[in-house]
């Protein structure tokens, strides 16, 4: 029994300290200052309005006022870095071949119409069907923040630069949740500057069939409650860590992301997001 006299006060003190620091992270941590702060992010260049990851898509997104372009990269057989979500080109082009097996010259064109992954049954099209070179994106938009996801473990493709902001990996994201629920998060320094995270409701309706258990409302609710914690997102934002929630392709999803405390919203429809933010005086 005497053991409890020591444990309970210690546990209570730890809990109160953790809660205080969760709301006041500046006590232990200096706020991160990145060179940009993106409220409006275009997923795959805004692939709902133009064919995904093309120069035309990126140009359209910039014209609509996006503050960050999101894209994925792969390496061709002759060592060119190209912008493409998939390594296998079947979905995007109809050719069942990998980017790494083809030279830049041999890369096929995108399909004339391409289904929007996070808006199934809807298609995008455009005059540009060319797979883009990453260096061309950099040249055309030298001042635009660009979020790049490397899709393969390749030392020639991955060059770590500590001066650039890094986002949380999946493993680091899980660790972040564990730190949050154990109360340790306010005490732990974080080197990452950006958290990209799916809205669970978006993942649920896009990738999980009607028959599976995850379609159960209770399970969906639990997943949402476990991951979408407003206090967690506010804590990260207070530490200068940008929180980008995606993929928000309706006014309802955009509002949900912002209400949860997202500092940025990622969408396939840059015009839709611009219009929403303008109506709500929220486009910084």
MARDO-637081 format. One record per residue: x, y, z of N, C-alpha, C, CB in turn. Coordinates in steps of 0.2 Angstrom, whole numbers, padded with zeros to 4 digits, always signed. Glycine has a CB too. Example, Ala and Ser with C-alpha at 12.3 -4.5 7.8 and 13.67 -1.06 7.14 Angstrom:
2
+0066-0028+0039+0062-0022+0039+0066-0016+0039+0057-0022+0045;+0064-0011+0035+0068-0005+0036+0064+0000+0039+0070-0003+0029;
//
This chain:
284
+0004-0006+0000+0000+0000+0000+0004+0006+0000-0005+0000+0006;+0010+0006+0004+0014+0012+0004+0017+0014-0003+0020+0011+0009;+0018+0008-0007+0020+0009-0014+0016+0015-0017+0020+0003-0018;+0009+0014-0016+0005+0019-0020+0006+0026-0018-0002+0017-0018;+0008+0027-0012+0009+0034-0009+0014+0037-0013+0011+0034-0002;+0019+0033-0016+0024+0036-0020+0022+0036-0028+0031+0032-0019;+0019+0031-0030+0017+0030-0037+0012+0035-0039+0015+0023-0039;+0006+0036-0035+0001+0040-0037+0003+0047-0038-0005+0039-0032;+0006+0050-0033+0008+0057-0034+0013+0058-0040+0012+0060-0028;+0018+0053-0041+0022+0054-0046+0018+0054-0053+0027+0048-0046;+0014+0049-0054+0010+0048-0060+0005+0054-0061+0005+0042-0059;+0003+0057-0055-0001+0063-0056+0003+0069-0058-0005+0065-0049;+0009+0070-0055+0013+0075-0057+0015+0075-0064+0019+0075-0053;+0017+0068-0067+0019+0067-0074+0013+0069-0078+0021+0060-0075;+0007+0067-0077+0001+0068-0081+0000+0076-0082-0005+0065-0078;+0000+0079-0076-0001+0087-0076+0004+0090-0080-0001+0089-0069;+0011+0088-0079+0016+0091-0082+0016+0090-0090+0023+0089-0080;+0014+0084-0092+0013+0082-0099+0008+0086-0102+0012+0075-0100;+0002+0087-0099-0003+0091-0102-0002+0098-0102-0010+0090-0097;+0002+0101-0097+0004+0108-0098+0009+0109-0104+0007+0110-0091;+0013+0105-0104+0018+0106-0110+0015+0104-0117+0024+0101-0109;+0010+0100-0117+0007+0099-0123+0003+0105-0126+0001+0093-0122;+0001+0109-0121-0002+0115-0123+0003+0121-0123-0008+0117-0118;+0008+0120-0120+0013+0126-0120+0020+0123-0122+0014+0129-0113;+0021+0120-0128+0027+0117-0131+0033+0122-0131+0026+0114-0137;+0032+0128-0131+0037+0133-0131+0042+0133-0125+0035+0140-0132;+0039+0130-0120+0043+0130-0113+0049+0126-0115+0039+0127-0108;+0049+0120-0118+0054+0116-0120+0057+0116-0127+0052+0109-0118;+0053+0118-0131+0055+0118-0138+0055+0124-0142+0051+0113-0142;+0060+0126-0146+0060+0132-0150+0056+0131-0156+0067+0134-0152;+0052+0135-0158+0047+0134-0163+0051+0134-0170+0042+0140-0164;+0049+0129-0174+0053+0128-0180+0051+0134-0185+0051+0121-0184;+0055+0136-0189+0054+0141-0194+0056+0139-0201+0058+0148-0192;+0051+0137-0205+0053+0134-0212+0052+0140-0216+0048+0129-0214;+0055+0140-0222+0055+0145-0227+0048+0146-0230+0060+0144-0232;+0044+0142-0229+0037+0143-0232+0032+0140-0227+0037+0138-0239;+0026+0142-0228+0020+0140-0224+0014+0139-0229+0018+0145-0218;+0013+0132-0231+0008+0131-0236+0001+0129-0233+0010+0125-0240;-0004+0133-0235-0011+0132-0233-0014+0128-0239-0015+0138-0232;-0012+0129-0245-0015+0126-0251-0010+0122-0254-0018+0132-0256;-0012+0115-0254-0007+0110-0257-0011+0106-0263-0004+0105-0252;-0007+0105-0269-0010+0102-0274-0007+0095-0275-0009+0106-0281;-0012+0090-0274-0010+0083-0274-0009+0081-0281-0015+0079-0270;-0003+0078-0282-0001+0076-0289-0002+0082-0294-0005+0070-0291;-0001+0088-0292-0002+0094-0296-0009+0096-0297+0002+0092-0302;-0013+0093-0293-0020+0094-0294-0023+0090-0300-0021+0102-0296;-0023+0083-0298-0024+0078-0304-0032+0078-0305-0022+0072-0302;-0036+0081-0302-0043+0081-0303-0045+0086-0309-0047+0083-0297;-0040+0091-0310-0042+0096-0315-0038+0095-0322-0041+0103-0313;-0032+0092-0321-0028+0090-0327-0025+0083-0326-0022+0096-0328;-0022+0080-0331-0019+0074-0330-0013+0074-0325-0016+0071-0337;-0013+0069-0320-0009+0070-0314-0002+0070-0316-0010+0064-0310;+0002+0074-0312+0009+0075-0312+0012+0077-0319+0012+0068-0311;+0008+0081-0323+0011+0083-0329+0013+0091-0328+0006+0083-0335;+0016+0094-0332+0018+0101-0332+0012+0105-0333+0023+0103-0337;+0007+0103-0337+0001+0106-0337-0003+0106-0331-0004+0103-0343;-0003+0101-0327-0006+0101-0320-0003+0105-0316-0006+0093-0318;+0004+0105-0315+0007+0110-0311+0006+0117-0312+0015+0108-0311;+0006+0118-0319+0005+0125-0321-0002+0128-0319+0006+0126-0328;-0007+0123-0320-0014+0125-0318-0015+0126-0311-0019+0119-0320;-0011+0122-0307-0012+0123-0299-0009+0129-0297-0008+0117-0296;-0003+0131-0300+0000+0137-0298-0004+0143-0300+0007+0138-0302;-0007+0143-0306-0012+0148-0308-0018+0149-0304-0014+0147-0315;-0020+0143-0301-0026+0143-0296-0024+0146-0289-0029+0137-0296;-0017+0147-0288-0015+0150-0282-0013+0145-0277-0021+0153-0279;-0011+0139-0279-0008+0134-0274-0002+0136-0271-0007+0127-0278;+0000+0134-0265+0006+0136-0261+0011+0131-0261+0004+0139-0255;+0009+0125-0263+0014+0119-0263+0012+0114-0268+0014+0116-0256;+0016+0111-0272+0015+0106-0277+0017+0099-0273+0018+0107-0283;+0013+0094-0273+0015+0088-0271+0016+0083-0277+0009+0085-0266;+0021+0079-0276+0022+0074-0282+0027+0068-0279+0026+0078-0287;+0027+0063-0284+0031+0057-0282+0036+0056-0288+0026+0051-0282;+0042+0053-0286+0047+0053-0291+0050+0046-0292+0053+0057-0289;+0052+0044-0298+0056+0038-0299+0062+0039-0304+0051+0033-0303;+0066+0034-0304+0072+0034-0308+0071+0030-0315+0078+0032-0304;+0073+0033-0320+0072+0029-0327+0079+0024-0327+0072+0033-0333;+0078+0020-0332+0084+0016-0333+0090+0019-0335+0083+0011-0339;+0090+0025-0338+0096+0029-0340+0097+0035-0335+0095+0032-0347;+0094+0034-0329+0095+0038-0323+0093+0045-0323+0103+0039-0322;+0087+0046-0326+0083+0053-0326+0078+0052-0321+0080+0054-0333;+0077+0057-0317+0072+0058-0312+0066+0060-0315+0074+0062-0306;+0060+0056-0315+0054+0058-0318+0049+0058-0312+0052+0054-0323;+0043+0062-0314+0038+0063-0309+0032+0058-0311+0035+0070-0309;+0031+0054-0306+0026+0049-0308+0024+0046-0301+0028+0043-0313;+0017+0045-0300+0015+0041-0294+0017+0034-0294+0008+0042-0292;+0016+0031-0299+0017+0023-0300+0024+0022-0303+0011+0020-0303;+0027+0016-0300+0033+0014-0303+0031+0010-0310+0037+0009-0298;+0025+0006-0309+0022+0002-0315+0018+0007-0318+0019-0005-0312;+0018+0007-0325+0014+0012-0329+0008+0010-0331+0019+0014-0334;+0006+0004-0329-0001+0001-0332-0007+0005-0331-0002-0006-0329;-0008+0008-0325-0014+0012-0323-0013+0018-0327-0014+0013-0315;-0008+0021-0327-0007+0028-0330-0007+0028-0337-0001+0032-0327;-0004+0023-0340-0002+0023-0348-0005+0018-0352+0005+0024-0349;-0007+0012-0348-0009+0006-0352-0003+0001-0353-0013+0008-0358;+0003+0003-0352+0009-0001-0353+0011-0004-0347+0014+0003-0356;+0011-0011-0347+0013-0015-0341+0021-0015-0341+0010-0022-0341;+0024-0010-0339+0031-0009-0338+0033-0005-0332+0034-0007-0345;+0039-0006-0330+0041-0001-0324+0045+0005-0327+0045-0005-0319;+0045+0010-0323+0049+0016-0326+0057+0014-0326+0048+0022-0321;+0059+0010-0321+0066+0008-0320+0068+0004-0326+0067+0005-0314;+0064+0001-0329+0066-0003-0335+0066+0000-0342+0061-0009-0335;+0064+0007-0342+0063+0010-0348+0068+0016-0348+0056+0013-0349;+0070+0018-0354+0074+0025-0354+0069+0030-0354+0079+0025-0360;+0072+0036-0354+0067+0042-0354+0064+0043-0361+0071+0049-0353;+0067+0041-0366+0064+0042-0373+0059+0037-0374+0070+0041-0378;+0059+0031-0370+0054+0026-0371+0048+0026-0367+0058+0019-0370;+0048+0031-0362+0042+0032-0358+0036+0033-0362+0043+0037-0353;+0030+0030-0361+0024+0031-0365+0021+0037-0363+0020+0025-0365;+0016+0039-0366+0011+0045-0364+0006+0042-0359+0008+0048-0371;+0004+0047-0355-0002+0046-0351-0008+0044-0355-0003+0051-0346;-0013+0041-0353-0019+0040-0356-0023+0046-0357-0024+0035-0352;-0027+0046-0362-0031+0053-0364-0035+0055-0358-0035+0052-0370;-0038+0050-0354-0042+0051-0348-0039+0047-0343-0050+0050-0350;-0039+0050-0337-0036+0046-0331-0040+0047-0325-0029+0048-0330;-0042+0041-0322-0047+0041-0317-0043+0045-0311-0049+0034-0315;-0047+0049-0307-0044+0052-0301-0045+0047-0295-0048+0059-0299;-0039+0045-0292-0039+0040-0287-0044+0041-0282-0032+0039-0285;-0044+0047-0279-0048+0049-0273-0054+0052-0275-0044+0054-0269;-0057+0051-0281-0063+0053-0283-0066+0048-0288-0064+0060-0286;-0066+0042-0286-0068+0036-0291-0074+0038-0295-0068+0030-0287;-0073+0036-0302-0078+0037-0307-0078+0044-0310-0085+0037-0303;-0073+0048-0308-0072+0054-0311-0065+0054-0314-0072+0060-0306;-0064+0058-0320-0058+0057-0324-0056+0064-0326-0060+0053-0331;-0049+0065-0327-0046+0071-0329-0043+0070-0336-0040+0073-0324;-0042+0075-0339-0039+0075-0346-0035+0082-0347-0045+0074-0351;-0032+0082-0352-0028+0088-0354-0024+0087-0360-0024+0090-0348;-0021+0093-0363-0017+0092-0369-0010+0090-0368-0017+0099-0372;-0008+0090-0361-0001+0087-0360-0002+0080-0357+0002+0092-0355;+0001+0075-0360+0001+0068-0358+0008+0066-0357-0002+0064-0363;+0013+0070-0357+0020+0068-0356+0022+0067-0349+0025+0074-0359;+0026+0062-0347+0029+0061-0340+0034+0066-0339+0031+0054-0339;+0033+0070-0334+0038+0076-0333+0044+0074-0330+0034+0081-0329;+0049+0078-0332+0056+0077-0328+0056+0082-0322+0062+0080-0333;+0058+0079-0316+0059+0083-0310+0062+0090-0311+0062+0079-0305;+0068+0090-0315+0072+0096-0316+0068+0101-0320+0078+0094-0320;+0063+0099-0324+0059+0104-0328+0054+0107-0323+0055+0100-0334;+0052+0104-0318+0047+0107-0313+0051+0112-0309+0044+0101-0308;+0057+0110-0307+0061+0115-0303+0063+0121-0307+0068+0112-0301;+0064+0120-0314+0066+0126-0318+0060+0131-0319+0069+0124-0325;+0054+0128-0320+0048+0132-0321+0045+0135-0315+0043+0128-0325;+0046+0132-0309+0043+0135-0303+0049+0135-0298+0038+0130-0301;+0054+0139-0299+0060+0140-0294+0058+0142-0287+0065+0144-0297;+0053+0145-0286+0051+0148-0280+0045+0144-0276+0050+0155-0280;+0043+0139-0280+0037+0136-0277+0039+0130-0272+0033+0133-0283;+0037+0130-0266+0038+0124-0262+0035+0118-0265+0035+0125-0255;+0039+0112-0265+0038+0106-0268+0039+0100-0263+0042+0105-0275;+0033+0097-0262+0034+0091-0258+0035+0085-0262+0028+0090-0253;+0041+0081-0261+0042+0076-0265+0043+0069-0261+0049+0077-0269;+0039+0064-0263+0039+0058-0260+0043+0053-0265+0032+0055-0259;+0048+0050-0262+0053+0046-0265+0050+0039-0265+0060+0046-0263;+0048+0036-0270+0044+0030-0271+0048+0023-0271+0040+0029-0277;+0055+0024-0270+0059+0018-0271+0065+0019-0266+0061+0016-0278;+0068+0014-0264+0074+0014-0259+0080+0014-0264+0074+0009-0254;+0082+0020-0266+0088+0020-0271+0093+0025-0269+0085+0021-0278;+0099+0024-0268+0104+0028-0265+0105+0034-0270+0110+0025-0263;+0104+0032-0277+0106+0037-0282+0100+0042-0282+0106+0034-0289;+0094+0040-0280+0088+0045-0280+0087+0049-0274+0082+0041-0282;+0089+0046-0268+0089+0049-0262+0095+0052-0260+0086+0044-0256;+0095+0059-0259+0101+0063-0256+0098+0067-0251+0104+0067-0262;+0100+0065-0245+0098+0068-0239+0101+0075-0238+0099+0063-0232;+0097+0080-0236+0100+0086-0235+0097+0089-0229+0099+0091-0241;+0100+0090-0223+0098+0092-0217+0095+0099-0217+0103+0091-0212;+0097+0103-0222+0095+0110-0223+0088+0110-0225+0099+0114-0227;+0085+0105-0228+0078+0104-0231+0074+0102-0226+0078+0100-0237;+0067+0104-0226+0062+0101-0221+0060+0094-0223+0056+0106-0221;+0060+0090-0218+0058+0083-0219+0051+0081-0216+0063+0078-0216;+0048+0077-0219+0041+0075-0217+0042+0068-0213+0036+0074-0222;+0037+0067-0209+0037+0060-0205+0036+0054-0210+0031+0061-0200;+0040+0049-0209+0038+0043-0212+0032+0039-0209+0045+0038-0212;+0030+0034-0212+0025+0030-0209+0027+0028-0202+0023+0024-0213;+0033+0025-0201+0035+0022-0195+0036+0028-0190+0042+0019-0196;+0038+0034-0192+0039+0040-0187+0032+0042-0185+0043+0045-0190;+0027+0042-0190+0020+0044-0189+0017+0039-0183+0016+0043-0195;+0018+0033-0184+0016+0028-0178+0019+0030-0172+0017+0021-0180;+0025+0031-0172+0029+0033-0166+0026+0039-0163+0037+0033-0167;+0025+0044-0167+0022+0050-0165+0015+0049-0161+0020+0055-0171;+0011+0045-0163+0005+0043-0160+0006+0040-0153+0000+0038-0164;+0011+0035-0153+0013+0032-0147+0016+0037-0142+0018+0026-0148;+0020+0041-0144+0022+0047-0139+0017+0051-0137+0027+0051-0143;+0012+0052-0141+0006+0056-0139+0002+0053-0134+0002+0058-0145;+0000+0047-0135-0004+0043-0130-0001+0041-0124-0007+0037-0133;+0006+0041-0123+0010+0039-0117+0011+0046-0113+0016+0035-0119;+0010+0051-0116+0011+0058-0113+0019+0060-0114+0010+0057-0106;+0022+0056-0118+0030+0058-0119+0031+0063-0124+0033+0052-0120;+0026+0064-0129+0027+0069-0134+0030+0076-0132+0021+0069-0138;+0027+0079-0127+0029+0086-0126+0037+0086-0124+0025+0089-0120;+0039+0080-0121+0046+0080-0119+0051+0079-0124+0047+0075-0113;+0049+0076-0130+0053+0073-0135+0055+0078-0141+0050+0067-0138;+0061+0080-0143+0062+0084-0149+0061+0080-0155+0070+0086-0149;+0058+0084-0160+0056+0081-0166+0060+0085-0172+0049+0082-0168;+0063+0081-0176+0067+0084-0182+0063+0085-0188+0073+0079-0183;+0057+0082-0188+0053+0083-0194+0050+0090-0194+0048+0077-0195;+0048+0092-0200+0045+0099-0200+0038+0099-0203+0049+0104-0204;+0036+0093-0206+0029+0092-0210+0026+0085-0208+0030+0093-0217;+0020+0085-0207+0016+0079-0206+0011+0079-0211+0013+0078-0199;+0012+0074-0216+0006+0073-0221+0002+0067-0218+0009+0071-0228;-0004+0068-0218-0009+0062-0215-0015+0062-0219-0010+0063-0207;-0017+0056-0220-0024+0055-0223-0030+0057-0218-0025+0048-0226;-0035+0060-0221-0041+0060-0217-0044+0052-0217-0046+0065-0220;-0045+0049-0211-0047+0042-0212-0054+0041-0216-0049+0040-0205;-0058+0046-0216-0064+0045-0219-0063+0045-0227-0069+0051-0218;-0058+0048-0229-0056+0048-0236-0053+0041-0238-0051+0054-0238;-0049+0039-0234-0046+0032-0235-0051+0027-0235-0040+0031-0230;-0056+0028-0230-0061+0023-0229-0066+0022-0236-0065+0025-0224;-0068+0028-0238-0072+0027-0244-0069+0026-0251-0076+0034-0244;-0062+0027-0251-0059+0026-0257-0056+0019-0258-0053+0031-0257;-0053+0016-0252-0050+0010-0253-0053+0004-0250-0043+0011-0251;-0058+0005-0246-0060-0001-0242-0067-0003-0245-0061+0001-0235;-0068-0009-0247-0074-0011-0250-0080-0012-0245-0073-0018-0253;-0086-0012-0247-0092-0012-0243-0092-0018-0238-0098-0011-0247;-0089-0023-0240-0090-0029-0236-0085-0030-0230-0089-0035-0241;-0080-0026-0231-0075-0027-0226-0077-0024-0219-0068-0024-0228;-0073-0026-0214-0075-0024-0207-0074-0017-0206-0071-0028-0202;-0069-0014-0210-0067-0007-0209-0073-0002-0211-0061-0005-0212;-0078-0005-0215-0083-0001-0217-0088+0000-0211-0087-0004-0223;-0087-0004-0206-0091-0004-0200-0090+0003-0197-0089-0009-0195;-0096+0006-0195-0096+0013-0193-0092+0014-0186-0103+0016-0192;-0092+0009-0182-0089+0009-0176-0081+0009-0177-0091+0003-0171;-0079+0004-0181-0072+0004-0183-0069+0010-0186-0070-0002-0187;-0073+0013-0190-0071+0019-0194-0071+0025-0188-0076+0021-0199;-0075+0025-0184-0075+0030-0179-0069+0029-0174-0082+0030-0174;-0068+0023-0172-0062+0022-0168-0055+0024-0171-0061+0015-0166;-0055+0023-0178-0049+0025-0181-0048+0032-0182-0049+0022-0188;-0054+0035-0183-0054+0043-0183-0052+0046-0177-0061+0045-0186;-0055+0043-0171-0054+0046-0165-0046+0045-0162-0058+0043-0159;-0043+0039-0164-0036+0038-0163-0031+0042-0166-0035+0031-0164;-0033+0044-0172-0028+0047-0176-0029+0055-0177-0027+0045-0183;-0035+0057-0177-0037+0064-0178-0038+0067-0172-0043+0065-0183;-0033+0068-0168-0034+0072-0161-0032+0079-0162-0029+0068-0156;-0037+0083-0161-0036+0091-0162-0030+0093-0157-0042+0094-0160;-0030+0090-0151-0024+0093-0147-0017+0091-0149-0025+0090-0140;-0017+0085-0153-0011+0083-0156-0009+0088-0161-0011+0076-0158;-0013+0089-0166-0012+0093-0171-0010+0100-0169-0018+0093-0176;-0014+0103-0164-0012+0110-0162-0005+0110-0158-0018+0112-0157;-0003+0105-0155+0003+0104-0152+0009+0105-0157+0004+0098-0148;+0008+0101-0163+0013+0101-0168+0013+0108-0171+0011+0095-0173;+0007+0111-0173+0007+0117-0176+0011+0122-0171+0000+0119-0177;+0010+0122-0165+0013+0127-0160+0020+0126-0160+0010+0126-0153;+0023+0120-0162+0030+0119-0162+0033+0120-0169+0032+0111-0161;+0028+0123-0174+0031+0125-0180+0031+0120-0185+0037+0128-0180;+0028+0114-0183+0027+0108-0188+0021+0109-0192+0027+0101-0184;+0021+0109-0199+0015+0110-0203+0012+0103-0203+0017+0112-0210;+0005+0103-0203+0001+0097-0203-0004+0098-0209-0003+0097-0196;-0002+0094-0214-0006+0094-0220-0011+0087-0221-0001+0094-0226;-0017+0088-0221-0022+0083-0221-0024+0082-0228-0028+0084-0216;-0025+0076-0231-0027+0075-0238-0031+0068-0238-0021+0075-0242;-0034+0067-0244-0035+0071-0250-0042+0074-0249-0033+0067-0256;-0042+0080-0249-0049+0084-0248-0052+0086-0254-0048+0089-0242;-0057+0083-0257-0060+0084-0263-0067+0087-0263-0059+0078-0268;-0069+0089-0257-0076+0092-0256-0075+0097-0251-0081+0086-0254;-0080+0102-0251-0080+0107-0246-0081+0104-0239-0086+0112-0247;-0085+0098-0238-0085+0095-0232-0079+0092-0229-0090+0089-0232;-0075+0089-0233-0068+0087-0231-0063+0092-0230-0065+0082-0237;-0064+0098-0234-0059+0103-0232-0061+0106-0225-0060+0109-0238;-0067+0107-0224-0069+0110-0218-0067+0106-0212-0077+0111-0217;-0068+0099-0213-0066+0094-0207-0059+0095-0206-0068+0087-0210;-0055+0095-0211-0047+0096-0210-0045+0102-0206-0044+0095-0217;-0048+0108-0208-0047+0114-0205-0049+0114-0198-0050+0120-0209;-0055+0111-0197-0058+0111-0190-0054+0107-0185-0065+0109-0190;-0051+0102-0188-0046+0097-0184-0040+0101-0182-0045+0091-0188;-0038+0106-0186-0032+0110-0184-0027+0109-0189-0029+0107-0178;-0028+0107-0195-0023+0106-0201-0021+0113-0202-0026+0103-0207;-0014+0114-0203-0011+0120-0206-0012+0121-0213-0004+0121-0203;-0012+0115-0217-0013+0115-0224-0018+0109-0226-0006+0114-0227;-0021+0110-0232-0025+0105-0235-0023+0104-0242-0033+0108-0235;-0023+0097-0243-0021+0094-0249-0027+0092-0253-0015+0089-0248;-0027+0094-0260-0033+0092-0264-0031+0090-0271-0038+0098-0264;-0035+0086-0274-0034+0085-0281-0037+0091-0286-0038+0078-0283;-0041+0095-0282-0045+0100-0286-0043+0107-0283-0052+0099-0285;-0037+0110-0286-0035+0117-0283-0040+0122-0284-0028+0118-0287;-0044+0122-0289-0049+0128-0290-0054+0127-0284-0052+0127-0297;-0056+0121-0283-0061+0120-0277-0058+0123-0271-0063+0113-0277;-0052+0121-0269-0049+0123-0263-0048+0131-0263-0042+0119-0262;-0046+0133-0268-0045+0141-0268-0052+0144-0267-0042+0143-0275;-0057+0142-0270-0064+0145-0269-0066+0144-0262-0069+0142-0274;-0065+0138-0259-0067+0137-0252-0063+0142-0248-0066+0130-0250;-0057+0143-0248-0053+0147-0244-0054+0154-0245-0045+0146-0245;-0056+0156-0251-0057+0163-0252-0064+0165-0249-0058+0165-0260;-0069+0160-0250-0076+0162-0247-0075+0162-0239-0080+0156-0249;-0070+0159-0236-0070+0159-0229-0064+0164-0227-0069+0152-0226;-0061+0168-0231-0056+0172-0230-0050+0169-0226-0058+0178-0225;-0048+0163-0229-0043+0159-0226-0037+0157-0230-0046+0152-0224;-0036+0161-0236-0031+0160-0240-0025+0165-0239-0033+0160-0248;-0020+0163-0235-0015+0167-0233-0010+0169-0239-0011+0164-0227;
//
